[in-house]
Amino acid sequence: MDPVKVIEIKKSVFEDNDADARRLRKELKEKGVYLLNLMSSPGSGKTTTLIQTLNLLKDKLRIAVMEADIDSDVDAVKIKEATGIPSIQLHTGGMCHLDAEMTRQGLDNVSMEGLDLVVLENVGNLVCPAEFDTGACRNAMILSVPEGHDKPLKYPLMFSVCDVVVINKIDVLPYFDFNLEKCKEYIHMRNPKATVIPICAKTGEGVEAFAEWILQEVKNWKNQ
C-alpha cells in the first residue's frame, strides 16, 4: 500500500485578516484605546468574571464592552445592568468567532471618545476565536476547573496566543480531579510568558489580581 500523501499549505489563509488586525491596532494606539479580547469555552464564567472585574475597574478607567454571540443580547444586558458600563451586542450570524473586520464594525458603534479600555467578550469556543487576530492589544482567556487541567494539551493554539490565563471556579477544586500546578505547567509549556491567575468569580477571590493586570496593561499601552 502506498503511503498517504501529506500536503502542507504554506500560505496563511489568514493573511488578509492579519493585515486588517495590524491596521486596527495602529488606529487604537493613535486613539489611546486599549482593546482586550476575552475568550473561553461556554460556561466557564466569562461574563461573571467580567462583571466582577469591571466593577473593580470602572472608577479607574473609562470602559466600554462588546459582547459577541451567535444570537441573543443576554450578556450585553447583564453587563450593563450589573456594572452600568456601556455595552453593545455583536451577532456573528452563525460564525463561531470574530475577526478583525467584525471587531472594527463593532468599534464603529462604540463611542470611543475619551475611552481607555474596550473589552471584547468573544464567542464561547476554544478553537475558532484563537485562530483569528481581532486587532486586540492583548488576548485573555478563562479556563474553569470543571473543564479539566489537560485543556492546554488539547487546545494548544488558544493557550499559546493568550497573554493571561484566568483559572476560574477554584472554589470547586476539592470536588474535581483538577491539578492546579499541573495545569500551570501545561500552560507554560504552550506559552512560557503567560500570566496565570486563579480566581473564583462567584466569591470574588483573586479577581482583584486580574483587574490589576488589566490596569497595568492599559497604563503600559498608553505610555509606550
C-alpha positions in Angstrom: 0.0 0.0 0.0 1.3 3.4 -1.0 1.9 5.9 1.9 -0.7 8.6 2.5 0.3 11.8 0.8 0.6 14.8 3.1 0.3 18.3 1.6 1.4 21.3 3.6 -0.3 24.6 2.9 2.4 27.3 3.2 0.5 30.5 2.6 -1.7 31.5 5.5 -5.4 31.8 4.8 -5.5 34.4 7.5 -3.1 36.8 5.7 -5.8 39.4 4.9 -7.2 39.3 8.4 -3.8 39.7 9.9 -3.2 42.8 7.9 -6.6 44.2 9.0 -5.7 43.4 12.6 -2.4 45.3 12.4 -4.1 48.4 10.9 -6.8 48.3 13.7 -4.1 48.0 16.4 -2.3 51.0 14.9 -5.6 53.0 14.9 -6.3 52.1 18.5 -2.8 53.1 19.5 -3.3 56.5 17.9 -6.6 56.9 19.9 -5.1 55.7 23.1 -7.7 52.9 23.5 -6.7 49.5 24.8 -8.7 46.6 23.3 -8.7 43.3 25.3 -10.0 40.1 23.6 -11.5 37.8 26.2 -12.0 34.1 25.2 -13.2 30.9 26.8 -15.4 27.9 26.3 -19.2 28.3 27.1 -20.0 28.0 30.8 -16.5 29.0 32.0 -17.9 32.0 33.9 -16.6 34.6 31.4 -19.5 37.1 31.9 -19.5 36.7 35.7 -15.7 37.2 35.8 -16.1 40.3 33.5 -18.7 41.8 35.8 -16.6 41.4 38.9 -13.6 42.8 37.1 -15.3 45.7 35.6 -16.8 46.8 38.9 -13.2 47.0 40.3 -12.0 49.0 37.3 -14.9 51.3 36.4 -13.8 54.1 38.8 -10.2 53.9 37.4 -10.7 53.6 33.7 -13.3 54.7 31.1 -14.6 51.5 29.7 -16.9 50.0 27.1 -17.8 46.4 26.4 -18.6 44.5 23.2 -20.4 41.1 23.7 -20.2 38.7 20.8 -22.6 35.8 20.5 -24.3 33.9 17.7 -27.7 35.2 18.9 -29.4 37.0 21.8 -28.5 40.1 23.8 -28.5 38.4 27.2 -24.8 39.1 28.1 -24.8 42.7 27.0 -27.9 43.4 29.0 -26.4 41.6 32.0 -23.2 43.6 31.8 -24.9 47.0 31.6 -27.3 46.2 34.4 -24.6 44.8 36.7 -21.9 47.4 36.1 -23.5 50.5 34.5 -20.8 50.3 31.8 -22.0 50.9 28.1 -22.3 47.5 26.4 -23.3 46.5 22.9 -24.1 43.1 21.5 -22.5 41.7 18.3 -24.3 39.0 16.5 -21.9 36.9 14.4 -24.6 35.5 12.0 -23.8 31.9 13.0 -20.0 32.3 12.9 -18.1 30.9 15.9 -15.5 33.7 16.2 -14.8 37.3 15.5 -12.2 38.5 13.0 -10.6 42.0 12.7 -13.2 43.4 10.3 -16.1 42.2 12.5 -14.3 43.8 15.5 -13.9 47.0 13.6 -17.6 47.1 12.8 -18.4 46.7 16.5 -16.0 49.5 17.4 -17.7 51.8 14.8 -20.7 51.6 17.0 -18.9 52.4 20.3 -18.4 55.9 21.4 -14.6 55.9 21.5 -14.1 59.5 22.6 -12.3 59.5 25.9 -12.2 55.7 26.4 -9.3 53.9 28.0 -10.4 50.3 27.6 -12.7 48.3 25.4 -13.3 44.7 26.4 -14.4 42.3 23.6 -16.1 39.2 25.0 -15.6 36.7 22.2 -17.8 33.8 21.2 -17.6 30.9 23.6 -15.3 28.4 21.8 -11.7 27.1 22.4 -10.9 26.7 18.8 -12.0 29.3 16.2 -11.5 32.5 18.2 -7.9 31.6 18.8 -7.3 31.4 15.0 -8.4 34.9 14.2 -6.5 38.1 15.2 -9.2 40.5 16.3 -6.8 43.5 16.4 -6.8 43.4 20.2 -3.8 44.7 22.2 -3.8 41.5 24.3 -5.6 38.2 24.5 -7.0 36.8 27.7 -8.8 33.5 28.3 -10.7 31.9 31.1 -10.4 28.2 31.9 -12.8 26.8 34.5 -11.9 24.0 36.9 -14.7 21.6 35.7 -13.2 21.7 32.2 -10.1 19.8 33.4 -6.4 20.7 33.8 -5.4 19.0 30.5 -7.1 21.6 28.2 -3.7 23.3 27.4 -2.6 20.0 25.9 -5.8 19.6 23.8 -6.2 23.2 22.6 -2.6 24.4 22.2 -3.3 27.4 20.0 -5.7 29.0 22.4 -3.2 28.9 25.2 -0.2 29.9 23.0 -1.9 33.1 21.8 -3.1 34.3 25.3 -1.2 36.7 27.4 -3.1 35.9 30.6 -5.0 32.7 31.6 -7.6 33.1 34.4 -8.4 29.8 36.1 -11.9 30.2 37.4 -14.1 28.3 39.9 -11.3 27.4 42.2 -13.9 27.1 44.9 -14.8 23.7 43.5 -11.3 22.3 43.3 -12.0 19.8 46.1 -14.8 18.2 44.0 -12.9 17.8 40.7 -9.9 15.9 39.6 -8.1 19.1 38.7 -4.4 19.6 39.4 -3.8 23.3 39.5 0.0 23.1 39.5 -0.1 20.6 36.6 -2.4 23.0 34.7 0.1 25.9 35.2 2.8 23.6 33.9 0.9 22.7 30.8 0.0 26.4 30.2 3.7 27.4 30.3 4.6 24.5 28.0 2.4 26.3 25.4 3.3 29.8 26.4 6.2 30.4 28.9 5.3 34.1 29.2 1.6 33.7 30.0 0.4 35.1 33.3 -1.8 32.6 35.2 -4.3 33.9 37.7 -6.5 31.6 39.8 -9.9 33.1 40.8 -13.4 32.4 41.9 -15.7 34.8 40.1 -18.6 33.8 42.3 -17.0 34.9 45.5 -14.5 37.5 44.0 -11.4 35.6 45.2 -8.4 36.5 43.1 -10.4 38.8 40.8 -8.5 41.8 42.0 -5.3 40.4 40.6 -6.9 40.1 37.2 -8.2 43.7 37.4 -4.7 44.9 38.4 -3.2 43.0 35.4 -5.6 44.9 33.1 -4.9 48.2 34.8 -1.2 47.9 34.4 -1.6 46.7 30.8 -3.6 49.8 29.9 -1.1 52.1 31.6 1.8 50.4 29.8 -0.1 50.7 26.4 -0.6 54.4 26.9 3.0 55.1 27.9 4.7 53.1 25.1 
